[in-house]
Amino acid sequence: MVLRVGLTYNLRRKVGEGEGLPEDYYVEFDDESTVNAIASALAAGGCRVIKIEADENAYIKLRRHRPDIVFNIAEGLRGESRESHIPVLLEMLGIPYTGSGPATLAICLDKAMTHKVLSAYGIPSPKFQVFRRPDEKLGGSLDFPLIVKPLLEGSSKGIRSSSLVRDEESLRKQVSWVIENYRQPAIVEEFMPGREFTVGLIGNEEPFVLPIVEIQLDKLPDGASPIYSYEAKWVWDTPEKPLDIFKCPADIPPELSEEIREIAIKTFKILNCRDVCRIDMRLD
């Protein structure tokens, strides 16, 4: 019997004039070439692939097709728990799917909640403060430099080179920009000035840790803040002139490599991740 695999996704598009949305609003969605590449890979394995765009009619399409399993890469359309939407629908319909469940996805999209959960389990996490208004008083535990981000986004949405702030005026300006443009609170974190790494994991109870990748921030364009910003991911890095900032495996001592691996595995288990995960870390 041929396995019928649903492929759920959100298709990237450009922000239209008059939408009143930031330019990176749809950036975490996938382009058509990515969706087609995944569909081709699944088909090459002998599956019958049913592509299902995760729009407002997703429930109707899932109920009609009822695939045997869903390969889910959908980000969700809107809302603070949007990454959970497709998994919730699939669980309601009794359709198995790949990737983490609704609770994990909801927690991980909320940076403050993720900090709280990880800190409770002793995972090192930067100090932070959530700003719901630009004029809120900065807590005494935070010192400049700081980094300002939207509370409920991924893929470096809302993180610009200007997100790294070094004084009160810059802080207020950036917090105001985030709240106004992304219509959500801003999270302000202490800035970790050290090297940055990203770690991929696959599996479940005992995940397999992929080689550690270093994001070499010193290779960003001159004048750029040492952060992996929206500009670094989506503006400066082009097919014609790719940014040469990734080193895999990272050139680090065995002791640091083992510490990063241990933190990644603990984080994976604490957050109850499933199948596949990527965890970013910075040194202080």
C-alpha positions as CSV (number, residue, x, y, z in Angstrom):
1,M,0.0,0.0,0.0
2,V,1.3,3.4,-0.9
3,L,1.7,5.8,2.0
4,R,-0.3,9.0,1.5
5,V,1.7,11.9,3.0
6,G,0.2,15.3,3.5
7,L,2.7,18.2,3.2
8,T,1.4,21.2,5.2
9,Y,3.1,24.5,4.6
10,N,2.7,28.3,4.4
11,L,3.8,29.9,1.1
12,R,5.9,33.0,1.3
13,R,4.8,36.1,-0.4
14,K,5.7,39.8,-0.5
15,V,4.0,42.3,1.7
16,G,1.6,44.3,-0.4
17,E,1.3,48.0,-0.4
18,G,-1.3,49.2,2.0
19,E,-1.2,46.0,4.2
20,G,0.5,48.0,7.0
21,L,2.8,45.1,7.8
22,P,6.6,45.0,8.2
23,E,8.6,43.9,5.3
24,D,9.6,40.6,7.0
25,Y,6.0,39.6,8.0
26,Y,6.0,36.5,5.7
27,V,9.7,35.8,5.8
28,E,9.4,32.6,7.9
29,F,7.1,31.0,5.4
30,D,8.6,28.8,2.7
31,D,9.0,29.6,-1.0
32,E,7.6,27.3,-3.6
33,S,11.0,25.8,-4.5
34,T,11.4,24.6,-0.9
35,V,8.0,23.1,-0.8
36,N,8.5,21.3,-4.2
37,A,11.9,20.0,-3.1
38,I,10.4,18.4,0.0
39,A,7.5,17.0,-2.0
40,S,10.0,15.5,-4.5
41,A,12.1,13.9,-1.7
42,L,9.0,12.3,-0.1
43,A,7.8,11.1,-3.5
44,A,11.2,9.6,-4.2
45,G,10.7,7.5,-1.1
46,G,7.6,5.9,-2.7
47,C,5.0,8.1,-1.0
48,R,2.0,9.8,-2.6
49,V,2.3,13.4,-1.6
50,I,-0.7,15.7,-1.1
51,K,0.4,19.3,-0.8
52,I,-1.9,21.3,1.6
53,E,-1.3,25.0,2.1
54,A,-2.0,25.8,5.7
55,D,-4.4,28.7,5.0
56,E,-7.8,29.4,6.6
57,N,-9.3,26.4,4.7
58,A,-6.6,24.0,6.1
59,Y,-9.1,22.1,8.3
60,I,-11.5,21.5,5.4
61,K,-8.6,20.2,3.2
62,L,-7.2,18.0,5.9
63,R,-10.6,16.5,6.7
64,R,-11.3,15.9,3.0
65,H,-7.9,14.2,2.1
66,R,-7.3,12.5,5.5
67,P,-3.6,11.6,4.7
68,D,-2.0,8.7,6.5
69,I,0.5,11.0,8.0
70,V,1.4,14.7,7.6
71,F,4.9,16.1,7.1
72,N,4.3,19.5,8.8
73,I,6.4,22.6,8.0
74,A,3.6,25.1,8.5
75,E,4.3,28.2,10.6
76,G,0.7,29.2,11.1
77,L,-1.0,32.3,9.8
78,R,-1.3,34.6,12.9
79,G,-1.6,34.8,16.6
80,E,0.7,34.0,19.6
81,S,0.2,30.3,19.2
82,R,0.1,30.1,15.4
83,E,2.8,27.4,15.1
84,S,0.4,25.1,17.1
85,H,-2.6,25.5,14.8
86,I,-1.9,22.7,12.3
87,P,-0.8,20.2,14.9
88,V,-4.0,21.0,16.9
89,L,-6.2,20.4,13.9
90,L,-4.3,17.1,13.1
91,E,-4.8,15.8,16.6
92,M,-8.5,16.7,16.5
93,L,-8.8,14.7,13.3
94,G,-6.6,11.8,14.6
95,I,-4.0,12.2,11.9
96,P,-0.4,11.6,12.9
97,Y,2.2,14.2,12.0
98,T,5.9,14.9,12.1
99,G,7.5,17.4,14.5
100,S,6.7,18.7,17.9
101,G,3.3,19.0,19.4
102,P,1.1,22.0,20.1
103,A,2.3,22.7,23.7
104,T,6.0,22.6,22.7
105,L,5.4,24.9,19.7
106,A,3.4,27.4,21.7
107,I,6.0,27.6,24.4
108,C,8.9,27.9,22.0
109,L,7.4,30.8,20.0
110,D,7.1,32.8,23.2
111,K,10.7,33.8,24.1
112,A,9.8,34.9,27.7
113,M,8.0,31.6,28.4
114,T,10.9,29.6,27.0
115,H,13.3,31.5,29.2
116,K,11.2,30.8,32.3
117,V,10.9,27.1,31.6
118,L,14.5,26.6,30.8
119,S,15.7,28.6,33.8
120,A,13.5,26.5,36.1
121,Y,15.5,23.5,35.0
122,G,18.8,25.2,35.4
123,I,19.6,25.8,31.7
124,P,21.6,29.1,31.4
125,S,19.4,31.8,30.0
126,P,19.9,35.6,29.7
127,K,18.2,38.0,32.0
128,F,15.2,39.7,30.3
129,Q,12.3,42.0,30.6
130,V,9.0,42.1,28.6
131,F,7.9,45.6,27.5
132,R,4.2,46.1,26.7
133,R,4.7,49.9,26.5
134,P,7.8,51.8,25.3
135,D,7.8,54.0,28.5
136,E,8.0,51.1,31.0
137,K,10.9,51.4,33.5
138,L,14.0,49.3,32.8
139,G,14.6,46.8,35.6
140,G,17.6,47.2,37.7
141,S,19.0,43.8,36.8
142,L,19.6,44.7,33.2
143,D,22.6,46.7,32.0
144,F,23.6,47.9,28.6
145,P,24.3,46.6,26.0
146,L,20.9,45.0,25.5
147,I,19.1,43.4,22.5
148,V,15.5,44.1,21.6
149,K,13.3,41.5,19.9
150,P,9.6,40.9,19.2
151,L,8.3,38.6,21.9
152,L,6.4,36.2,19.6
153,E,8.4,35.8,16.4
154,G,11.1,33.5,14.8
155,S,13.4,33.5,11.8
156,S,15.0,36.8,13.0
157,K,11.7,38.7,12.3
158,G,12.0,42.1,13.9
159,I,15.7,41.7,14.7
160,R,17.7,44.4,12.9
161,S,21.3,45.6,13.3
162,S,19.7,48.4,15.3
163,S,18.2,45.9,17.8
164,L,21.5,45.9,19.7
165,V,21.1,49.0,21.9
166,R,23.7,50.7,24.1
167,D,21.8,53.5,25.8
168,E,18.3,54.5,27.0
169,E,17.4,56.5,24.0
170,S,18.2,53.7,21.6
171,L,16.3,51.2,23.8
172,R,13.1,53.3,23.8
173,K,13.3,53.8,20.1
174,Q,13.7,50.1,19.3
175,V,11.1,49.0,21.8
176,S,8.6,51.5,20.3
177,W,9.4,50.2,16.8
178,V,8.8,46.6,17.7
179,I,5.5,47.3,19.5
180,E,4.2,49.5,16.7
181,N,5.3,47.3,13.7
182,Y,4.7,43.8,15.1
183,R,1.7,44.6,17.3
184,Q,3.0,42.6,20.2
185,P,5.3,43.2,23.3
186,A,9.0,43.5,22.9
187,I,11.4,41.4,24.9
188,V,14.7,43.0,26.0
189,E,17.5,40.7,26.9
190,E,21.0,41.1,28.2
191,F,23.4,40.9,25.3
192,M,25.7,37.9,25.2
193,P,28.9,39.2,23.5
194,G,30.5,35.8,22.8
195,R,30.5,33.4,19.9
196,E,27.2,32.0,18.5
197,F,26.4,28.4,17.6
198,T,23.4,26.5,16.3
199,V,22.8,22.9,17.0
200,G,20.5,20.5,15.1
201,L,19.0,17.5,16.7
202,I,16.9,14.6,15.3
203,G,15.1,11.8,17.0
204,N,13.0,11.5,20.1
205,E,13.8,10.1,23.6
206,E,17.6,10.1,22.9
207,P,18.1,12.6,20.0
208,F,21.1,12.5,17.8
209,V,23.1,15.7,17.8
210,L,24.3,16.9,14.4
211,P,27.6,18.7,14.1
212,I,27.7,22.0,15.8
213,V,27.7,25.0,13.5
214,E,29.3,28.4,14.4
215,I,27.8,31.6,13.0
216,Q,31.0,33.6,12.4
217,L,29.7,37.1,13.3
218,D,33.1,38.7,12.6
219,K,32.5,38.0,8.9
220,L,29.4,40.1,8.7
221,P,29.6,43.3,6.6
222,D,31.5,46.2,8.1
223,G,29.5,48.2,10.6
224,A,27.0,45.4,11.2
225,S,26.0,44.6,14.8
226,P,27.4,41.2,15.9
227,I,24.0,39.5,15.7
228,Y,22.4,37.1,13.3
229,S,19.8,39.7,12.2
230,Y,17.1,39.9,9.5
231,E,19.6,41.6,7.3
232,A,22.1,38.8,7.7
233,K,19.6,36.1,6.9
234,W,17.5,37.7,4.2
235,V,19.2,40.8,2.8
236,W,22.9,40.5,2.7
237,D,22.9,36.7,2.0
238,T,22.0,36.3,-1.6
239,P,22.5,33.5,-4.2
240,E,24.7,35.8,-6.2
241,K,26.8,36.8,-3.2
242,P,26.3,34.4,-0.3
243,L,27.6,35.3,3.2
244,D,30.4,33.0,4.1
245,I,29.7,33.0,7.9
246,F,29.0,29.4,8.7
247,K,31.7,27.0,9.9
248,C,30.7,23.3,10.3
249,P,31.9,21.6,12.4
250,A,32.7,24.5,14.7
251,D,36.3,24.9,15.6
252,I,36.0,24.6,19.4
253,P,37.7,22.7,22.2
254,P,36.2,19.2,23.0
255,E,35.1,20.5,26.5
256,L,33.0,23.3,24.9
257,S,31.6,20.9,22.3
258,E,30.5,18.5,25.0
259,E,28.9,21.3,27.1
260,I,27.0,22.6,24.0
261,R,25.8,19.1,23.2
262,E,24.6,18.4,26.8
263,I,22.7,21.7,26.9
264,A,21.1,21.0,23.6
265,I,19.9,17.5,24.6
266,K,18.6,18.7,28.0
267,T,16.8,21.6,26.3
268,F,15.3,19.2,23.7
269,K,14.0,17.0,26.5
270,I,12.8,19.7,28.8
271,L,10.7,21.3,26.0
272,N,9.4,17.9,24.9
273,C,10.6,18.4,21.3
274,R,10.0,15.6,18.8
275,D,11.6,14.4,15.6
276,V,13.7,17.5,14.7
277,C,14.9,20.6,16.4
278,R,17.4,23.4,16.2
279,I,18.8,25.2,19.2
280,D,20.8,28.5,19.1
281,M,23.3,29.4,21.8
282,R,25.7,32.3,22.5
283,L,28.6,32.4,24.8
284,D,28.8,35.1,27.5
